[in-house]
Amino acid sequence: MGPLVPDIIGNELNFIAALLIGIAFGFILEQAGFSTSKKLVGLFYGYDFTVLRVFFTAGVTAMLGVIILGHFGLLDVNLIYINPTFLWSALAGGFIMGLGFVIGGFCPGTSFCAAAIGKIDAMYFIAGSFIGVFIFAEGYPIFESFYKAEFWGSPRLFDTLGISQGLYAFLLTAMAIGAFWITTLIENRVNGKPNPEFKPIRLYVGLTGIAFIMGFSAFFLPDIKDEYLQESENRNFINSFPLKGMTADELAFRLIKDDKDLQLIDLRSPEEFKKFSLPKSFSFSINSLFEKETKKILAVEKKENIFIADDEFSEKRAAVIAEKIGLPNIAFLKGSLVEFKKEILEFKMPDKINSRQEADTYRFREKASKMIPVLIQQNQTKIIPKKESKRIVGGC
């Protein structure tokens, strides 16, 4: 639901959609045989690897879906919650859950699925789960130091391994395909006969080829944020990109006139912004341009977004990224804030004036140098607060 909430599907409708998806998920689990403990524990005894195939398929599908949606800017990857890793408690918890799985024949999700169709053993399993939760909750003060030991943060495997997202996606897809074929051979050997569900063999060879192609496609679908940030580091590319610029004089004139359509995007640090900020300015970073809340502010109809910073390249870089993201009415301040301060705020009338046009320009700058500092003093600081991202926490 990431790309659709709350832009298309509102929060209220989201609950209804979640209910319908939950019902569909339970139905699919039951139809796949996950309400039967014999099928679930078949993974451990070698006669049925349906669980492995389903979970590998779900994982690879979700992974490629996130990569594709992230590449086309339909999914804000920053909103995806990654469970923090506490190594020792994760290993202990995995061992306990695996032991419970092989003894009880269910995991938490499948036990509720089985209980819903009247399986008595699943109901006992759920009761045991509640007892386990109660024991953990009451004993937490004792377990806390162990639970929080060896904190690794929220790592992503491809970052930990030092490889690209695309390479990791391809390797995981290849691993899944290899696991499917190897487990099929194990099943055939344990059961003493080939599985009739895997005929004709040519169909599954074709599906294997399609899966490899999908995994390989991840090499050509980098995350849109990483792609644009890397591309924007190329000075030749940025300087050759067609952008609209605004002079210091035009900006000063529009500030004095209190232009309602003007919106300044200040790329300096929040600390610098607090010390000095122009009227109608907001504090943003380049990274924040990819966030949904930022896009909503910059995509206001008829607003003209002018990027300002202490150097022109930073302004152009952010403006190019904004253009490529699809934000409207983008421009940059020519000469940067350094030139604006020199020509407007710190203006001093020169001794020699060569033309009438220069005289008019200098008179305006002299007037602006007195008026804009007053406007700055009156301006209420508008640093955009860093809101905590709304992330959905959960899983099977």
N, C-alpha and C positions, 0 to 999 in steps of 0.2 A: 504493500500500500504506500510505500515511500514516496513515489512521484505524484500520487493523487491526493495525499492528505497534507495540509488542508486546502490546497489550491482548487481541487475539483470536488473532492468529497469532504464535507464539513465534519466537525467533531461528532455531532449527533448521529449523522448517517454512518460515520465510521464504526460506531458500535454495532449497528445493524449488519454492516458488511462483515465485521469481524465474527459475528454470530453465524452468519451464513457460511463463511469460509471455514469456521470451526466445525460446523455440521458436515460440510463436504469433506473436510480432512478426516473426521471420524469415520464417515462412510467408506472412504477410500482405504483407510487402515483395515477396516473390517473385511472389505472385499478382497484385500491383498492377503488375508489370512492372519493378520497380526493380532486377532482376538483369540488365537489358538496357541497355547503355550508350547505345544509340540513343534509347531513351525518356528517359533521364536528361538527355542533352544537348539534347533537343528543346526544353527551356526556353530555351536560349540562341539557338536558330535559329528559334524561333517556330512550329514545327509540332506541338508536343506540350507542354502545360503541366500534365501530370499531377503533376509534382513540386511545383509551386506549390500546386496544389489540395490535395494530401495534407498538405503541411506547414502550410498555412494552416488546414486543417480540424483537424489535430492540435493546433495552437497555440490555436485558439479553444475547442476542446473541453476542453483542459487548463485554460485560463483560467477558463471558466465553471464547470468542476468544482471548482476550488480556491475560487472565490467562494461557490458553493453549500455545499460542505462546511465552509468557514470560517464561514459565516453560521449554520449549525446546530450549530457547535461540535464537528463530527466530525473536523476536521483542525486540528492545531496549526500555524498558519502560521509560527510562529517556528522550526519544525524544517525548513522548506523552505530548502535551500541556494541562495544566489544567488552566482554566480561574481563575484569582484571584477573591476572594470573597470580595465584599464590601456589608455588610449585608443590610443596610437600602436602598441603591439604588437597590439592587437585589429584595427586597420585593416590593418596589414601582414599579419597572419595571415589575415584575411578575404580579402585580395587573393590571397595564395598559394594558399589553399584553393580559391577560385573559379577561379583559373587551372588548378589541378590537376584540378578538376571538369570544366571544359570540354575540357581536353586528354585526360585519362585516361578520362573518361566515368563516373566513380564518385566517391562520397564514402566515407569510411572504413567506415560501416555497410553501405552497399550493396555495397561491394567484397567483404566477407566473405560476404554473402548470395549474390553471384554465384559466388564461389569455391567455395561449398558445393555448387553444382550443376555444378561442373566447368568454369567459364568461365576459359580460359587468360589472357585479358587482365586479368581481375580479380586473378589470382594475381600477375601482374607488378606491378599497381597496389599490392597489399599489400606486396610486396617493396620497392617504391619508398617506401612509407610508413615502413617500418622504417629505411630508409636516412636518410630525412628526420629521424626521431626521433633516430637516432644522431648525426647532424650537429648537431642542436640541442643535445642533451645535452652533447656534447663541446665545443661552442662557447659554452656558456652563460656562462662567465666573461666572454667578449667581448660577448655580447648582453645581459647582465644589466641594465646601466644603461638601455638602450633598452627592454628588456622591462618594466621597472618604472616607466617614465616616465609622467607625467600620470595618476596614480592617482586614480580617481573613487570608490573604495569599492565598495559593492554597492547601486547606486541602483535604484529602481523607477521606471519611465517615468512613471507618473501623478503620482508625487511630484515628479519632475524638471520635468514640464510644468506643475505647479501645478493639476491638475484632480483630480476625485474618481475613485475606483476604478471606480464604476459608469459614469461618462461615458466613461472610457478604454475599458472593456470594450465599450460600445456602439459607439464609434467604430472600434475594431479589428474588430469583427464586421461593421460596415457596409463597412469597407475590404476585408475578405475577400470579401464578397458582390460588391462592385464589381469586384474583381480577377477573380473567377470569370467574370463576364459579359464583361468586356473581353477577357480572354485567349481566351474562346470565339470572339469576333468575329475576333481576330487569327488564330487557328487556321483558321477558315473561309476567311479571305482568303489565307493562305499555302498551304493545301492545295487551294484552289480548289473546295471542296465542304463542306457542313455535316457536322459530326461526328454519325454516326448514334446515338452513345451518349446524345446530349442530346435525344432525342425520346421521348415527346411533350413539347412545350414547356410545356404547362400543368402537368405534374408538377414541373418545375424552377421555375416561377413560384410554385407552392405551397410548395416547399422553401425558396425565398427568403423567403417570408412567415414561415415557421416560424423561420428563422434570425434574422430581424429581431426577432421576438417574444422569442426567447431572449436576444438581445443587450440588448433593452430591459429585460428582467427584472432585469438586473444593478443597475439603479437602485434596486430594492426589496430588494436583498440585500447590505446593507453588512456588513463584517466584524464579527462578534459582539463582538469586543474593542472596536473603535472605537465601536460603537453603545452598548454598556453604559457605557463611560467617559464618553461625551458625555452620556448620559442621567443619569448619576450626578452631574453637575455642577449639576443643577437642585435647589436647596435645597428648594423647595416639594415636589418629587416625593419627595426623600429623607425629609423630615420627615413626610410623609403615609403613607409606606410602613410597613405593619404589621411591626414587629420586636420581638423579645424582648430585654428589657434586664436587666442584672444589677447590683444595688447594690454599693457598695464593701464594705458589711458582709458580704454573702453571699459575695463573692469572698474576703475575708479569712478568713472561717470555713472555706471549702472548701480554701484553701491550708493553713491550720493542720491540718485533718483529712487532708491529703494525698489529696485526692479523685483517684482514678485515672482518672475519666472527664473530668476538666477539661483543657482545652488552650487556652492563651492565644496569640493571634496578634498580635504586637507590630508595629505599622505604622510605627514611628519608624525613623529612619535606622540603619544598622548601627553607626555611631559612637556614637549615643546609647544604643543597646541594649547595647553593650559596657560603657558607663559604669554603667548601671543596668538590671537586668532582673529581673522577678519569676520565681519558680519556675514550672515547667511552661509557660514561654513560648518561642516561636519567632519569629525575625525574618523578616518577609515584607514585600513591597511590594504595592500594589494590582495592579500589572502582573503580578506573579508568580502571581496567582490564576488566570490563564488557562493556566498551564503544567501539563502532565500530572503532573509529579512533585509539584507542590503539591497538586493535586486528590487524589492518592493519600493524602497525609498528612492532609488535612482530611476525607476521606470514610471514615475508619476508623469501623467500627461502634461505636455507643454513645458515642463521644467527643463532648463538647460544646465547640464552637469559639467562644471569646469574643474578639472583636476589641477591642484596646486601643490607645490613642494619646494624644497630648497634647491633643486636642480631640475632642469628641463627634461632630462632623460627619464627620470622617475615619473614625471607627469605623463610623458608620451607612452611609456611602458604601460602604465595603468589605463590610459585612454585606449590603447590598442586592445588590451585584454577586454575592456568594457565593450568595445565595438564588436569584437569577435564573439563575446557572450550574447550580443544582440540588444544591449541597452541603448536607448535612443538619446539623441541630442548631446553628443559627447564632444568636448573640446579641452584644450590645455592652455595654461597661461604662458604666453611667450616670454622667455627670459627668466621664468620661475619667480618665486617670491623674493629672491635676492634682487632681481632687477626692479620688481615692484616697489620694494622698500627704498631702493636707490633713486628711482625716478619719481616716486610719488610721496612716500612718507618722509623721506629725508631730503626732499627737493630743496635746492638753493638756487635762487635766480642768478643766471650767469651774467657776467659783466657785459658781454657782447651778444647782441641779437642780430641775426643775419637777414631775417625776412619777417613779413607780417604773420605768416603761418607759424613760425617759431614763436613769435610774441604771443599769439593766441594760445598755443600749446603750453607755453611757460606760465601764462596767467592762470590757466585751468589747473596746472599742477600745483601752483602756489596756493590756490584756493583749496584743492583737494588735500594738500599736506596739512591743512588746518582742520578740515571737516572730518576726514576719515578717522584720525586718532580719537575724536570725540565719539564717533560711531562705534569704534572698537571698545571704548570704555562702557558704552551703553549696551553693547552686545552681550547677551546671555550666553555663556559657554554651552555649546551643544555637542558634547562628546557622546557618541552613541554608546550606551552601556552594553557590555558584553553579556548578553542574555544566555542563560543556561539552555543548551539545546534540548528540545523535547525529544527524547529517545524512548523507543519502546523496548522494554526489557522483558525477556522471556525466552521460551524455547521448549523443545521437547526434552 
